[in-house]
């Protein structure tokens, strides 16, 4: 679930920030649901990863909190038509970075099953 919701989050953030401003609120709400689901599933996954990769896991948590903050800032600026290129592209890049760090933390386990 964590990986699938992460992919949906990538789409929600990218389309919400790159699409028309009138649709930003809808994509922001989808992203917020994704935040909640990822946090809940992450709490269950942290139990398995904590003993093995503590430092990288803490880095991922910090990056994820920064992602939520920057995505919300980007959505707010986009809905007011004051978004800059930095406010649009940094959250999109950060969501991809968080996903890659998550795959490193899990040793690519979700991809092994594909």
GUPAMI-471048 format. One record per residue: x, y, z of N, C-alpha, C, O in turn. Coordinates in Angstrom, 3 decimals. Layout:
BEGIN
<pt n_x="X" n_y="Y" n_z="Z" ca_x="X" ca_y="Y" ca_z="Z" c_x="X" c_y="Y" c_z="Z" o_x="X" o_y="Y" o_z="Z"/>
...
REM end
This chain:
BEGIN
<pt n_x="0.822" n_y="-1.190" n_z="0.000" ca_x="0.000" ca_y="0.000" ca_z="0.000" c_x="0.868" c_y="1.258" c_z="0.000" o_x="0.546" o_y="2.245" o_z="-0.662"/>
<pt n_x="1.959" n_y="1.213" n_z="0.740" ca_x="2.830" ca_y="2.377" ca_z="0.863" c_x="3.358" c_y="2.812" c_z="-0.507" o_x="3.357" o_y="4.000" o_z="-0.829"/>
<pt n_x="3.803" n_y="1.858" n_z="-1.298" ca_x="4.355" ca_y="2.170" ca_z="-2.620" c_x="3.275" c_y="2.671" c_z="-3.578" o_x="3.494" o_y="3.641" o_z="-4.304"/>
<pt n_x="2.137" n_y="2.034" n_z="-3.585" ca_x="1.056" ca_y="2.428" ca_z="-4.495" c_x="0.561" c_y="3.836" c_z="-4.172" o_x="0.354" o_y="4.646" o_z="-5.076"/>
<pt n_x="0.374" n_y="4.122" n_z="-2.904" ca_x="-0.072" ca_y="5.461" ca_z="-2.506" c_x="1.020" c_y="6.485" c_z="-2.797" o_x="0.723" o_y="7.637" o_z="-3.113"/>
<pt n_x="2.273" n_y="6.074" n_z="-2.693" ca_x="3.374" ca_y="6.975" ca_z="-3.057" c_x="3.343" c_y="7.349" c_z="-4.527" o_x="3.606" o_y="8.498" o_z="-4.882"/>
<pt n_x="3.026" n_y="6.396" n_z="-5.378" ca_x="2.911" ca_y="6.683" ca_z="-6.816" c_x="1.731" c_y="7.621" c_z="-7.071" o_x="1.826" o_y="8.539" o_z="-7.886"/>
<pt n_x="0.622" n_y="7.387" n_z="-6.373" ca_x="-0.534" ca_y="8.287" ca_z="-6.503" c_x="-0.155" c_y="9.685" c_z="-6.023" o_x="-0.593" o_y="10.680" o_z="-6.601"/>
<pt n_x="0.655" n_y="9.765" n_z="-4.969" ca_x="1.101" ca_y="11.069" ca_z="-4.471" c_x="1.966" c_y="11.791" c_z="-5.498" o_x="1.836" o_y="13.002" o_z="-5.677"/>
<pt n_x="2.843" n_y="11.060" n_z="-6.171" ca_x="3.661" ca_y="11.675" ca_z="-7.227" c_x="2.755" c_y="12.287" c_z="-8.293" o_x="2.965" o_y="13.422" o_z="-8.723"/>
<pt n_x="1.763" n_y="11.535" n_z="-8.708" ca_x="0.837" ca_y="12.029" ca_z="-9.732" c_x="0.056" c_y="13.236" c_z="-9.213" o_x="-0.088" o_y="14.231" o_z="-9.923"/>
<pt n_x="-0.447" n_y="13.155" n_z="-7.983" ca_x="-1.246" ca_y="14.252" ca_z="-7.426" c_x="-0.435" c_y="15.535" c_z="-7.301" o_x="-0.923" o_y="16.614" o_z="-7.637"/>
<pt n_x="0.788" n_y="15.422" n_z="-6.825" ca_x="1.630" ca_y="16.619" ca_z="-6.678" c_x="2.011" c_y="17.171" c_z="-8.052" o_x="1.937" o_y="18.380" o_z="-8.273"/>
<pt n_x="2.411" n_y="16.308" n_z="-8.963" ca_x="2.832" ca_y="16.771" ca_z="-10.287" c_x="1.677" c_y="17.412" c_z="-11.052" o_x="1.827" o_y="18.505" o_z="-11.597"/>
<pt n_x="0.538" n_y="16.745" n_z="-11.096" ca_x="-0.597" ca_y="17.287" ca_z="-11.848" c_x="-1.156" c_y="18.519" c_z="-11.147" o_x="-1.555" o_y="19.484" o_z="-11.799"/>
<pt n_x="-1.183" n_y="18.484" n_z="-9.825" ca_x="-1.693" ca_y="19.639" ca_z="-9.077" c_x="-0.859" c_y="20.885" c_z="-9.254" o_x="-1.391" o_y="21.995" o_z="-9.296"/>
<pt n_x="0.449" n_y="20.711" n_z="-9.359" ca_x="1.325" ca_y="21.876" ca_z="-9.503" c_x="1.569" c_y="22.268" c_z="-10.958" o_x="1.847" o_y="23.431" o_z="-11.249"/>
<pt n_x="1.468" n_y="21.319" n_z="-11.859" ca_x="1.712" ca_y="21.638" ca_z="-13.273" c_x="0.428" c_y="21.899" c_z="-14.055" o_x="0.475" o_y="22.499" o_z="-15.129"/>
<pt n_x="-0.704" n_y="21.464" n_z="-13.539" ca_x="-1.974" ca_y="21.625" ca_z="-14.233" c_x="-2.569" c_y="23.007" c_z="-14.039" o_x="-1.919" o_y="23.900" o_z="-13.495"/>
<pt n_x="-3.801" n_y="23.182" n_z="-14.481" ca_x="-4.460" ca_y="24.479" ca_z="-14.337" c_x="-4.757" c_y="24.807" c_z="-12.873" o_x="-4.999" o_y="23.913" o_z="-12.062"/>
<pt n_x="-4.734" n_y="26.092" n_z="-12.553" ca_x="-4.916" ca_y="26.541" ca_z="-11.172" c_x="-6.297" c_y="26.185" c_z="-10.634" o_x="-6.444" o_y="25.988" o_z="-9.428"/>
<pt n_x="-7.304" n_y="26.097" n_z="-11.482" ca_x="-8.659" ca_y="25.791" ca_z="-11.010" c_x="-8.775" c_y="24.363" c_z="-10.489" o_x="-9.689" o_y="24.071" o_z="-9.718"/>
<pt n_x="-7.871" n_y="23.463" n_z="-10.892" ca_x="-7.890" ca_y="22.068" ca_z="-10.449" c_x="-6.957" c_y="21.810" c_z="-9.262" o_x="-6.912" o_y="20.696" o_z="-8.741"/>
<pt n_x="-6.221" n_y="22.823" n_z="-8.837" ca_x="-5.230" ca_y="22.635" ca_z="-7.784" c_x="-5.855" c_y="22.164" c_z="-6.482" o_x="-5.291" o_y="21.312" o_z="-5.795"/>
<pt n_x="-7.011" n_y="22.707" n_z="-6.137" ca_x="-7.643" ca_y="22.352" ca_z="-4.867" c_x="-8.014" c_y="20.864" c_z="-4.832" o_x="-7.858" o_y="20.215" o_z="-3.797"/>
<pt n_x="-8.494" n_y="20.331" n_z="-5.931" ca_x="-8.859" ca_y="18.908" ca_z="-5.993" c_x="-7.622" c_y="18.032" c_z="-5.827" o_x="-7.643" o_y="17.066" o_z="-5.064"/>
<pt n_x="-6.548" n_y="18.363" n_z="-6.534" ca_x="-5.326" ca_y="17.574" ca_z="-6.436" c_x="-4.682" c_y="17.723" c_z="-5.070" o_x="-4.057" o_y="16.783" o_z="-4.579"/>
<pt n_x="-4.822" n_y="18.883" n_z="-4.449" ca_x="-4.298" ca_y="19.072" ca_z="-3.087" c_x="-5.038" c_y="18.164" c_z="-2.106" o_x="-4.422" o_y="17.591" o_z="-1.207"/>
<pt n_x="-6.346" n_y="18.031" n_z="-2.272" ca_x="-7.117" ca_y="17.144" ca_z="-1.394" c_x="-6.718" c_y="15.686" c_z="-1.600" o_x="-6.620" o_y="14.927" o_z="-0.635"/>
<pt n_x="-6.490" n_y="15.293" n_z="-2.839" ca_x="-6.028" ca_y="13.927" ca_z="-3.115" c_x="-4.662" c_y="13.704" c_z="-2.468" o_x="-4.416" o_y="12.653" o_z="-1.877"/>
<pt n_x="-3.779" n_y="14.691" n_z="-2.581" ca_x="-2.455" ca_y="14.587" ca_z="-1.957" c_x="-2.577" c_y="14.468" c_z="-0.441" o_x="-1.822" o_y="13.719" o_z="0.178"/>
<pt n_x="-3.512" n_y="15.194" n_z="0.163" ca_x="-3.685" ca_y="15.131" ca_z="1.618" c_x="-4.163" c_y="13.758" c_z="2.071" o_x="-3.733" o_y="13.263" o_z="3.113"/>
<pt n_x="-5.040" n_y="13.145" n_z="1.302" ca_x="-5.459" ca_y="11.775" ca_z="1.622" c_x="-4.257" c_y="10.834" c_z="1.516" o_x="-4.086" o_y="9.932" o_z="2.336"/>
<pt n_x="-3.434" n_y="11.057" n_z="0.498" ca_x="-2.227" ca_y="10.242" ca_z="0.341" c_x="-1.281" c_y="10.426" c_z="1.521" o_x="-0.700" o_y="9.450" o_z="1.997"/>
<pt n_x="-1.111" n_y="11.670" n_z="2.009" ca_x="-0.257" ca_y="11.903" ca_z="3.186" c_x="-0.717" c_y="11.043" c_z="4.347" o_x="0.089" o_y="10.372" o_z="4.993"/>
<pt n_x="-2.017" n_y="11.064" n_z="4.612" ca_x="-2.555" ca_y="10.324" ca_z="5.752" c_x="-2.315" c_y="8.824" c_z="5.588" o_x="-1.877" o_y="8.155" o_z="6.524"/>
<pt n_x="-2.604" n_y="8.300" n_z="4.396" ca_x="-2.415" ca_y="6.865" ca_z="4.163" c_x="-0.947" c_y="6.457" c_z="4.245" o_x="-0.620" o_y="5.395" o_z="4.775"/>
<pt n_x="-0.069" n_y="7.301" n_z="3.722" ca_x="1.361" ca_y="6.982" ca_z="3.771" c_x="1.877" c_y="7.047" c_z="5.200" o_x="2.684" o_y="6.208" o_z="5.601"/>
<pt n_x="1.429" n_y="8.018" n_z="5.969" ca_x="1.863" ca_y="8.104" ca_z="7.369" c_x="1.380" c_y="6.881" c_z="8.146" o_x="2.143" o_y="6.293" o_z="8.912"/>
<pt n_x="0.124" n_y="6.498" n_z="7.955" ca_x="-0.405" ca_y="5.339" ca_z="8.671" c_x="0.323" c_y="4.049" c_z="8.283" o_x="0.696" o_y="3.264" o_z="9.155"/>
<pt n_x="0.525" n_y="3.828" n_z="6.992" ca_x="1.232" ca_y="2.612" ca_z="6.592" c_x="2.707" c_y="2.687" c_z="6.973" o_x="3.327" o_y="1.659" o_z="7.245"/>
<pt n_x="3.272" n_y="3.885" n_z="6.994" ca_x="4.663" ca_y="4.053" ca_z="7.399" c_x="4.900" c_y="3.704" c_z="8.855" o_x="5.965" o_y="3.198" o_z="9.209"/>
<pt n_x="3.916" n_y="3.970" n_z="9.700" ca_x="4.035" ca_y="3.615" ca_z="11.119" c_x="4.153" c_y="2.097" c_z="11.257" o_x="4.927" o_y="1.609" o_z="12.081"/>
<pt n_x="3.401" n_y="1.358" n_z="10.466" ca_x="3.497" ca_y="-0.096" ca_z="10.525" c_x="4.811" c_y="-0.612" c_z="9.921" o_x="5.358" o_y="-1.609" o_z="10.390"/>
<pt n_x="5.310" n_y="0.058" n_z="8.896" ca_x="6.547" ca_y="-0.380" ca_z="8.252" c_x="7.795" c_y="-0.023" c_z="9.049" o_x="8.820" o_y="-0.696" o_z="8.932"/>
<pt n_x="7.716" n_y="1.028" n_z="9.857" ca_x="8.890" ca_y="1.487" ca_z="10.598" c_x="9.366" c_y="0.423" c_z="11.592" o_x="10.554" o_y="0.348" o_z="11.905"/>
<pt n_x="8.450" n_y="-0.383" n_z="12.078" ca_x="8.808" ca_y="-1.434" ca_z="13.038" c_x="9.803" c_y="-2.422" c_z="12.420" o_x="10.710" o_y="-2.904" o_z="13.099"/>
<pt n_x="9.629" n_y="-2.716" n_z="11.138" ca_x="10.502" ca_y="-3.678" ca_z="10.473" c_x="11.844" c_y="-3.069" c_z="10.074" o_x="12.859" o_y="-3.767" o_z="10.069"/>
<pt n_x="11.864" n_y="-1.804" n_z="9.747" ca_x="13.083" ca_y="-1.187" ca_z="9.231" c_x="13.940" c_y="-0.555" c_z="10.323" o_x="15.145" o_y="-0.395" o_z="10.129"/>
<pt n_x="13.363" n_y="-0.195" n_z="11.454" ca_x="14.094" ca_y="0.560" ca_z="12.475" c_x="15.363" c_y="-0.135" c_z="12.962" o_x="16.395" o_y="0.528" o_z="13.068"/>
<pt n_x="15.346" n_y="-1.410" n_z="13.258" ca_x="16.580" ca_y="-2.023" ca_z="13.770" c_x="17.710" c_y="-2.092" c_z="12.742" o_x="18.871" o_y="-2.244" o_z="13.122"/>
<pt n_x="17.401" n_y="-1.985" n_z="11.477" ca_x="18.401" ca_y="-2.213" ca_z="10.439" c_x="18.994" c_y="-0.929" c_z="9.868" o_x="20.210" o_y="-0.838" o_z="9.704"/>
<pt n_x="18.175" n_y="0.049" n_z="9.568" ca_x="18.640" ca_y="1.250" ca_z="8.863" c_x="18.095" c_y="2.485" c_z="9.580" o_x="17.240" o_y="3.186" o_z="9.039"/>
<pt n_x="18.568" n_y="2.749" n_z="10.758" ca_x="18.019" ca_y="3.826" ca_z="11.572" c_x="18.289" c_y="5.200" c_z="10.972" o_x="17.367" o_y="6.007" o_z="10.854"/>
<pt n_x="19.522" n_y="5.481" n_z="10.592" ca_x="19.886" ca_y="6.820" ca_z="10.114" c_x="19.166" c_y="7.154" c_z="8.812" o_x="18.607" o_y="8.242" o_z="8.675"/>
<pt n_x="19.175" n_y="6.250" n_z="7.880" ca_x="18.509" ca_y="6.503" ca_z="6.599" c_x="17.001" c_y="6.645" c_z="6.778" o_x="16.351" o_y="7.404" o_z="6.060"/>
<pt n_x="16.459" n_y="5.919" n_z="7.728" ca_x="15.026" ca_y="6.022" ca_z="8.009" c_x="14.681" c_y="7.393" c_z="8.588" o_x="13.657" o_y="7.978" o_z="8.237"/>
<pt n_x="15.529" n_y="7.897" n_z="9.465" ca_x="15.317" ca_y="9.239" ca_z="10.017" c_x="15.427" c_y="10.286" c_z="8.912" o_x="14.650" o_y="11.241" o_z="8.887"/>
<pt n_x="16.382" n_y="10.117" n_z="8.002" ca_x="16.520" ca_y="11.029" ca_z="6.864" c_x="15.254" c_y="10.999" c_z="6.013" o_x="14.778" o_y="12.045" o_z="5.573"/>
<pt n_x="14.710" n_y="9.812" n_z="5.780" ca_x="13.481" ca_y="9.701" ca_z="4.984" c_x="12.315" c_y="10.398" c_z="5.674" o_x="11.522" o_y="11.070" o_z="5.016"/>
<pt n_x="12.203" n_y="10.249" n_z="6.971" ca_x="11.118" ca_y="10.899" ca_z="7.706" c_x="11.248" c_y="12.417" c_z="7.608" o_x="10.251" o_y="13.110" o_z="7.404"/>
<pt n_x="12.458" n_y="12.934" n_z="7.752" ca_x="12.675" ca_y="14.382" ca_z="7.642" c_x="12.351" c_y="14.869" c_z="6.233" o_x="11.715" o_y="15.910" o_z="6.064"/>
<pt n_x="12.787" n_y="14.119" n_z="5.222" ca_x="12.472" ca_y="14.490" ca_z="3.839" c_x="10.964" c_y="14.445" c_z="3.582" o_x="10.431" o_y="15.294" o_z="2.868"/>
<pt n_x="10.284" n_y="13.467" n_z="4.157" ca_x="8.836" ca_y="13.351" ca_z="3.959" c_x="8.091" c_y="14.519" c_z="4.601" o_x="7.127" o_y="15.027" o_z="4.029"/>
<pt n_x="8.527" n_y="14.944" n_z="5.779" ca_x="7.895" ca_y="16.106" ca_z="6.430" c_x="8.156" c_y="17.361" c_z="5.601" o_x="7.265" o_y="18.193" o_z="5.429"/>
<pt n_x="9.377" n_y="17.494" n_z="5.090" ca_x="9.694" ca_y="18.640" ca_z="4.222" c_x="8.860" c_y="18.590" c_z="2.948" o_x="8.413" o_y="19.628" o_z="2.459"/>
<pt n_x="8.650" n_y="17.400" n_z="2.411" ca_x="7.823" ca_y="17.241" ca_z="1.212" c_x="6.402" c_y="17.728" c_z="1.455" o_x="5.844" o_y="18.466" o_z="0.642"/>
<pt n_x="5.819" n_y="17.315" n_z="2.575" ca_x="4.453" ca_y="17.743" ca_z="2.878" c_x="4.385" c_y="19.258" c_z="2.976" o_x="3.478" o_y="19.878" o_z="2.420"/>
<pt n_x="5.338" n_y="19.855" n_z="3.677" ca_x="5.342" ca_y="21.310" ca_z="3.834" c_x="5.504" c_y="22.020" c_z="2.490" o_x="4.757" o_y="22.948" o_z="2.182"/>
<pt n_x="6.475" n_y="21.586" n_z="1.693" ca_x="6.729" ca_y="22.255" ca_z="0.410" c_x="5.611" c_y="22.010" c_z="-0.603" o_x="5.306" o_y="22.890" o_z="-1.408"/>
<pt n_x="5.006" n_y="20.841" n_z="-0.573" ca_x="3.878" ca_y="20.585" ca_z="-1.476" c_x="2.696" c_y="21.472" c_z="-1.114" o_x="2.032" o_y="22.017" o_z="-1.995"/>
<pt n_x="2.432" n_y="21.617" n_z="0.178" ca_x="1.332" ca_y="22.489" ca_z="0.603" c_x="1.607" c_y="23.950" c_z="0.259" o_x="0.696" o_y="24.676" o_z="-0.139"/>
<pt n_x="2.840" n_y="24.380" n_z="0.407" ca_x="3.211" ca_y="25.743" ca_z="0.002" c_x="3.022" c_y="25.904" c_z="-1.502" o_x="2.492" o_y="26.916" o_z="-1.961"/>
<pt n_x="3.456" n_y="24.910" n_z="-2.263" ca_x="3.291" ca_y="24.952" ca_z="-3.715" c_x="1.832" c_y="24.997" c_z="-4.128" o_x="1.461" o_y="25.754" o_z="-5.025"/>
<pt n_x="0.986" n_y="24.176" n_z="-3.466" ca_x="-0.446" ca_y="24.189" ca_z="-3.777" c_x="-1.066" c_y="25.548" c_z="-3.447" o_x="-1.891" o_y="26.057" o_z="-4.207"/>
<pt n_x="-0.673" n_y="26.131" n_z="-2.324" ca_x="-1.229" ca_y="27.436" ca_z="-1.933" c_x="-0.830" c_y="28.514" c_z="-2.933" o_x="-1.655" o_y="29.335" o_z="-3.334"/>
<pt n_x="0.438" n_y="28.510" n_z="-3.333" ca_x="0.891" ca_y="29.518" ca_z="-4.298" c_x="0.251" c_y="29.306" c_z="-5.664" o_x="-0.095" o_y="30.267" o_z="-6.352"/>
<pt n_x="0.095" n_y="28.048" n_z="-6.051" ca_x="-0.512" ca_y="27.753" ca_z="-7.357" c_x="-1.974" c_y="28.192" c_z="-7.384" o_x="-2.441" o_y="28.721" o_z="-8.393"/>
<pt n_x="-2.699" n_y="27.976" n_z="-6.290" ca_x="-4.109" ca_y="28.358" ca_z="-6.269" c_x="-4.289" c_y="29.867" c_z="-6.275" o_x="-5.335" o_y="30.366" o_z="-6.691"/>
<pt n_x="-3.276" n_y="30.599" n_z="-5.817" ca_x="-3.324" ca_y="32.074" ca_z="-5.843" c_x="-2.644" c_y="32.643" c_z="-7.081" o_x="-2.519" o_y="33.861" o_z="-7.215"/>
<pt n_x="-2.204" n_y="31.776" n_z="-7.985" ca_x="-1.491" ca_y="32.187" ca_z="-9.205" c_x="-0.232" c_y="32.989" c_z="-8.927" o_x="0.112" o_y="33.891" o_z="-9.691"/>
<pt n_x="0.459" n_y="32.668" n_z="-7.838" ca_x="1.726" ca_y="33.333" ca_z="-7.525" c_x="2.874" c_y="32.328" c_z="-7.467" o_x="3.931" o_y="32.629" o_z="-6.913"/>
<pt n_x="2.675" n_y="31.144" n_z="-8.030" ca_x="3.680" ca_y="30.084" ca_z="-7.955" c_x="4.884" c_y="30.419" c_z="-8.828" o_x="4.747" o_y="30.870" o_z="-9.965"/>
<pt n_x="6.060" n_y="30.185" n_z="-8.267" ca_x="7.300" ca_y="30.328" ca_z="-9.025" c_x="7.740" c_y="28.937" c_z="-9.474" o_x="7.168" o_y="27.927" o_z="-9.064"/>
<pt n_x="8.752" n_y="28.905" n_z="-10.310" ca_x="9.264" ca_y="27.617" ca_z="-10.788" c_x="9.808" c_y="26.785" c_z="-9.627" o_x="9.673" o_y="25.561" o_z="-9.621"/>
<pt n_x="10.417" n_y="27.439" n_z="-8.656" ca_x="10.949" ca_y="26.726" ca_z="-7.491" c_x="9.817" c_y="26.109" c_z="-6.683" o_x="9.922" o_y="24.963" o_z="-6.245"/>
<pt n_x="8.743" n_y="26.851" n_z="-6.481" ca_x="7.602" ca_y="26.347" ca_z="-5.703" c_x="6.908" c_y="25.185" c_z="-6.406" o_x="6.210" o_y="24.399" o_z="-5.765"/>
<pt n_x="7.093" n_y="25.075" n_z="-7.700" ca_x="6.475" ca_y="23.976" ca_z="-8.453" c_x="7.407" c_y="22.772" c_z="-8.553" o_x="6.980" o_y="21.645" o_z="-8.305"/>
<pt n_x="8.656" n_y="22.986" n_z="-8.907" ca_x="9.544" ca_y="21.866" ca_z="-9.209" c_x="10.199" c_y="21.232" c_z="-7.992" o_x="10.494" o_y="20.038" o_z="-8.019"/>
<pt n_x="10.434" n_y="21.981" n_z="-6.932" ca_x="11.069" ca_y="21.397" ca_z="-5.742" c_x="10.185" c_y="20.317" c_z="-5.109" o_x="10.698" o_y="19.240" o_z="-4.805"/>
<pt n_x="8.887" n_y="20.548" n_z="-4.896" ca_x="8.073" ca_y="19.451" ca_z="-4.343" c_x="7.992" c_y="18.228" c_z="-5.254" o_x="7.971" o_y="17.094" o_z="-4.776"/>
<pt n_x="7.947" n_y="18.458" n_z="-6.556" ca_x="7.898" ca_y="17.325" ca_z="-7.488" c_x="9.191" c_y="16.519" c_z="-7.408" o_x="9.156" o_y="15.289" o_z="-7.376"/>
<pt n_x="10.318" n_y="17.202" n_z="-7.376" ca_x="11.602" ca_y="16.502" ca_z="-7.259" c_x="11.724" c_y="15.814" c_z="-5.900" o_x="12.240" o_y="14.700" o_z="-5.807"/>
<pt n_x="11.250" n_y="16.477" n_z="-4.853" ca_x="11.375" ca_y="15.916" ca_z="-3.514" c_x="10.529" c_y="14.667" c_z="-3.329" o_x="10.946" o_y="13.746" o_z="-2.626"/>
<pt n_x="9.358" n_y="14.610" n_z="-3.938" ca_x="8.526" ca_y="13.412" ca_z="-3.817" c_x="9.213" c_y="12.223" c_z="-4.498" o_x="9.094" o_y="11.090" o_z="-4.033"/>
<pt n_x="9.917" n_y="12.473" n_z="-5.576" ca_x="10.661" ca_y="11.397" ca_z="-6.242" c_x="11.846" c_y="10.970" c_z="-5.368" o_x="12.125" o_y="9.777" o_z="-5.245"/>
<pt n_x="12.538" n_y="11.931" n_z="-4.765" ca_x="13.673" ca_y="11.615" ca_z="-3.886" c_x="13.208" c_y="10.789" c_z="-2.683" o_x="13.869" o_y="9.821" o_z="-2.307"/>
<pt n_x="12.090" n_y="11.161" n_z="-2.085" ca_x="11.568" ca_y="10.414" ca_z="-0.943" c_x="11.224" c_y="8.982" c_z="-1.351" o_x="11.482" o_y="8.043" o_z="-0.598"/>
<pt n_x="10.649" n_y="8.814" n_z="-2.524" ca_x="10.322" ca_y="7.462" ca_z="-3.004" c_x="11.594" c_y="6.636" c_z="-3.224" o_x="11.626" o_y="5.454" o_z="-2.881"/>
<pt n_x="12.623" n_y="7.234" n_z="-3.784" ca_x="13.877" ca_y="6.517" ca_z="-4.013" c_x="14.521" c_y="6.135" c_z="-2.678" o_x="14.995" o_y="5.010" o_z="-2.522"/>
<pt n_x="14.541" n_y="7.051" n_z="-1.725" ca_x="15.096" ca_y="6.741" ca_z="-0.404" c_x="14.284" c_y="5.627" c_z="0.254" o_x="14.851" o_y="4.758" o_z="0.917"/>
<pt n_x="12.973" n_y="5.644" n_z="0.078" ca_x="12.132" ca_y="4.579" ca_z="0.611" c_x="12.465" c_y="3.222" c_z="0.007" o_x="12.464" o_y="2.211" o_z="0.710"/>
<pt n_x="12.747" n_y="3.195" n_z="-1.282" ca_x="13.142" ca_y="1.932" ca_z="-1.916" c_x="14.507" c_y="1.472" c_z="-1.428" o_x="14.749" o_y="0.271" o_z="-1.310"/>
<pt n_x="15.405" n_y="2.417" n_z="-1.142" ca_x="16.707" ca_y="2.054" ca_z="-0.591" c_x="16.542" c_y="1.490" c_z="0.818" o_x="17.182" o_y="0.500" o_z="1.172"/>
<pt n_x="15.687" n_y="2.119" n_z="1.618" ca_x="15.442" ca_y="1.643" ca_z="2.983" c_x="14.868" c_y="0.227" c_z="2.958" o_x="15.234" o_y="-0.607" o_z="3.786"/>
<pt n_x="13.973" n_y="-0.045" n_z="2.012" ca_x="13.353" ca_y="-1.376" ca_z="1.928" c_x="14.187" c_y="-2.364" c_z="1.121" o_x="13.757" o_y="-3.494" o_z="0.889"/>
<pt n_x="15.372" n_y="-1.948" n_z="0.695" ca_x="16.256" ca_y="-2.776" ca_z="-0.131" c_x="15.571" c_y="-3.202" c_z="-1.427" o_x="15.830" o_y="-4.288" o_z="-1.946"/>
<pt n_x="14.704" n_y="-2.350" n_z="-1.938" ca_x="14.014" ca_y="-2.632" ca_z="-3.189" c_x="12.963" c_y="-3.722" c_z="-3.080" o_x="12.530" o_y="-4.267" o_z="-4.096"/>
<pt n_x="12.547" n_y="-4.046" n_z="-1.865" ca_x="11.626" ca_y="-5.174" ca_z="-1.656" c_x="10.336" c_y="-5.068" c_z="-2.465" o_x="9.917" o_y="-6.074" o_z="-3.036"/>
<pt n_x="9.675" n_y="-3.896" n_z="-2.548" ca_x="8.445" ca_y="-3.866" ca_z="-3.357" c_x="8.708" c_y="-4.175" c_z="-4.822" o_x="7.836" o_y="-4.710" o_z="-5.506"/>
<pt n_x="9.891" n_y="-3.847" n_z="-5.310" ca_x="10.192" ca_y="-4.108" ca_z="-6.720" c_x="10.603" c_y="-5.556" c_z="-6.967" o_x="10.510" o_y="-6.037" o_z="-8.097"/>
<pt n_x="11.051" n_y="-6.251" n_z="-5.938" ca_x="11.455" ca_y="-7.641" ca_z="-6.090" c_x="10.252" c_y="-8.495" c_z="-6.475" o_x="10.386" o_y="-9.452" o_z="-7.238"/>
<pt n_x="9.087" n_y="-8.153" n_z="-5.953" ca_x="7.895" ca_y="-8.947" ca_z="-6.220" c_x="7.302" c_y="-8.682" c_z="-7.598" o_x="6.486" o_y="-9.468" o_z="-8.079"/>
<pt n_x="7.701" n_y="-7.583" n_z="-8.242" ca_x="7.124" ca_y="-7.261" ca_z="-9.555" c_x="7.688" c_y="-8.104" c_z="-10.624" o_x="7.310" o_y="-7.961" o_z="-11.787"/>
REM end
